[in-house]
């Protein structure tokens, strides 16, 4: 394949010949399809990593677990700030920590992350001054990444430094150089297994380098292990335990790890957990005891009784994977069928998580999203996967294939492929 | 009754005659009782405003409402930051606001208060600078009051100014003078109906003065209406609507109101709500959308289906009152039987709420709590009802009679009465 040729599906368009008849033909064919999508007044959504109805149904048995005949008194009353013992036991195993190293909260791990950073702003980390008293606080943001992480930093006035993602995690040469040379860099955001959106699983080497690198003494690894047990295929890579690695490196208070059952049971009514060294857990509880008397213990109890043990969690995650695999494969297949012979459209082939990360010709991502929107399909806004929405290349689009039913997803893929082609041809011919 | 006589029950002790034989006799009798309490190795608790088992049982039907057969899809998934429509409708009526003026959260109103003040510290109030950038932030603290309110201020470094409580609410002359003369005073804590612990219902005049007084433009009334529907008797006074009063005064953004079902359904698994002007609600949601994707909607749905409507809430509150009235009356009766003829022990006669506020002879409250503890009964620590635990008179003790069963409460009253007598006689004779 010559580099100066643009291949899109059946068309072979010479970039330097704008009168190329294939190019014109391609554009007209796609435009016609696009007009028909608009006429159909569709209402499709591939914007957010939402489980679909069939996935939610997997956990409906949880609603039958507790009833007026079997409820235990103590679980209804106040107390238990750190979460019920049964839930700490179970999710300690999921998080790879001890029972004393985990707090079970209410329904949102994002809430636990936000609160952690609010406490850092207000009270400081590891006995150092409150971040709000510092002139500048910076965070390393491997990107593309999770827009809600970046939104927290933006809201708290934390400066974000974009770190390129590589195939085995963030660019660690850059991370090490920055973290060791700038005391105002106070943390890094990581989605270490099936990263959002690239689907990357951090390599053991990356985990070790994060654990061992030189940093400010109040530097925090925000380890959002949202997809810890969310493999699509049984041979998906495992993740090295960051807390163990940090302990071995003598930096046991560096990582704060988060997870939830939002994509195991119910997104809105799951339970979230935060794990860390005992020192960090006690320090968090010391402020949390001022914030609340305790989490909803009945929801925690229902979860433990429903999921039972680590094998129960593995079993339900298998069922999730069975529902999700055809969806991921449909999108991958649509992209492969149409763009396998061009360098202008690339994507990852995730083995877990909730996203496909799509890279279109530089300068075309916003246009693709705009065209899709007009045709009745919402995508995560282009740029959202970068700090302050700044994708310098205007190339990355996060595709969330989990929520739509398969027939809608097929239509969504048609629209996506059509819009990519239109955007690229327009960018070439304008 | 002569002022220089100390009457405790059957004993009539002349303060100026320390050799009074009644005094010696009384002390010996009580000491003997006290020794028998210690021998019995009791384990009683009147420390916290916890509902008892029979109260929790009233809501167990809520656990049978949702099941795998009737669950509605949308309530299981992400979203709905402001709470489900049905819950906003119902609790807007409880709070006396419109549906747009309320947010339904998770299980803890304390959490909503803490988060509100964390946002004030970090982002400011009403468009004014963040409180954390100010040299001094002060709060008015009507006292005795709720220890957890004071703990939030202490944790956030907010200076507390103790305001005496009167029979119709805080000393408003002092509140007005301070609020209008010091820009660094940014708020006031209020438990306006059945105040914690005095059981005071703020008068209409107090509400109006709070709404109309001159304050800093980012002054906040933290209106913790924890006991809004928690009357013990049907003729308990109603509370004037603070939001309406503030709107009429042109200060609609001044009050932030809180409530929960912690003492309507389950303390640990209820739902909390925050109500305020639409401007304030939108401003809170603007930050909350960064903090979380939304609350647990299934718990909200179960609550609405269980409680049904405002009449349903009134009905369950009647049942709570029936369980609680004998407990309150038992304590009041024990106090009356023993201390009705002395000025050295006073108490309120609450018509609602969760506490009896006990005032013992100055300098004796800590001693009473200490004696009770040794005899196997935990009380709220003396001083806890004042900012920084500073009860200048060492006089107030918060009695929480709701949790123990009646037979334990009877024993607890015996111990309390005995310890009060011992402490007072010791203070006279030492």
Contacts between the chains, C-beta under 8 A, distances in Angstrom:
chain1	res1	chain2	res2	distance
A	48	B	78	7.2
A	50	B	77	6.0
A	50	B	78	5.8
A	51	B	77	6.9
A	53	B	73	5.4
A	56	B	73	6.3
A	56	B	76	4.6
A	56	B	77	6.5
A	59	B	76	7.8
A	60	B	68	3.9
A	60	B	71	5.6
A	61	B	68	5.6
A	63	B	66	5.0
A	63	B	67	5.0
A	63	B	68	5.2
A	63	B	71	5.7
A	63	B	298	7.8
A	64	B	67	5.2
A	64	B	68	5.1
A	66	B	63	5.0
A	67	B	63	5.0
A	67	B	64	5.2
A	68	B	60	3.8
A	68	B	61	5.6
A	68	B	63	5.2
A	68	B	64	5.2
A	71	B	60	5.6
A	71	B	63	5.7
A	73	B	53	5.4
A	73	B	56	6.4
A	75	B	268	6.9
A	75	B	269	7.7
A	76	B	56	4.6
A	76	B	59	7.8
A	76	B	266	4.4
A	76	B	267	7.0
A	76	B	268	6.0
A	76	B	269	6.3
A	77	B	50	6.0
A	77	B	51	6.9
A	77	B	56	6.5
A	77	B	266	7.4
A	77	B	267	5.0
A	77	B	268	5.7
A	78	B	48	7.2
A	78	B	50	5.8
A	78	B	262	7.5
A	78	B	267	4.3
A	78	B	268	5.7
A	79	B	268	6.9
A	80	B	268	7.2
A	106	B	106	4.9
A	106	B	107	6.9
A	106	B	296	6.7
A	107	B	106	6.9
A	107	B	295	7.0
A	107	B	296	4.6
A	108	B	292	4.4
A	108	B	293	6.3
A	108	B	294	7.7
A	110	B	291	7.0
A	110	B	292	5.6
A	110	B	293	6.3
A	111	B	291	5.6
A	111	B	292	4.2
A	114	B	290	6.5
A	114	B	291	4.1
A	114	B	292	7.1
A	115	B	291	7.5
A	118	B	118	5.3
A	118	B	122	6.5
A	121	B	122	5.9
A	121	B	132	7.7
A	122	B	118	6.5
A	122	B	121	5.9
A	122	B	122	7.0
A	122	B	132	6.8
A	122	B	156	7.0
A	130	B	132	7.7
A	132	B	121	7.7
A	132	B	122	6.8
A	132	B	130	7.7
A	132	B	132	4.7
A	132	B	133	7.9
A	133	B	132	7.9
A	148	B	290	7.5
A	151	B	290	5.1
A	152	B	290	5.8
A	155	B	287	6.7
A	155	B	290	4.7
A	156	B	122	7.0
A	262	B	78	7.5
A	266	B	76	4.4
A	266	B	77	7.4
A	266	B	298	7.1
A	267	B	76	7.0
A	267	B	77	5.0
A	267	B	78	4.3
A	267	B	293	7.6
A	268	B	75	6.8
A	268	B	76	5.9
A	268	B	77	5.6
A	268	B	78	5.7
A	268	B	79	7.0
A	268	B	80	7.3
A	268	B	293	7.7
A	268	B	294	6.0
A	268	B	295	7.8
A	268	B	296	6.3
A	268	B	297	5.0
A	268	B	298	7.1
A	269	B	75	7.7
A	269	B	76	6.3
A	269	B	296	4.7
A	269	B	297	6.6
A	269	B	298	4.3
A	269	B	299	7.0
A	287	B	155	6.7
A	290	B	114	6.5
A	290	B	148	7.5
A	290	B	151	5.1
A	290	B	152	5.8
A	290	B	155	4.7
A	291	B	110	7.0
A	291	B	111	5.6
A	291	B	114	4.1
A	291	B	115	7.5
A	292	B	108	4.4
A	292	B	110	5.6
A	292	B	111	4.2
A	292	B	114	7.1
A	293	B	108	6.4
A	293	B	110	6.3
A	293	B	267	7.6
A	293	B	268	7.7
A	294	B	108	7.7
A	294	B	268	6.0
A	295	B	107	6.9
A	295	B	268	7.7
A	296	B	106	6.7
A	296	B	107	4.6
A	296	B	268	6.3
A	296	B	269	4.7
A	296	B	296	6.8
A	296	B	299	6.7
A	297	B	268	5.0
A	297	B	269	6.6
A	298	B	63	7.7
A	298	B	266	7.2
A	298	B	268	7.1
A	298	B	269	4.3
A	299	B	269	7.0
A	299	B	296	6.7
A	299	B	299	7.1
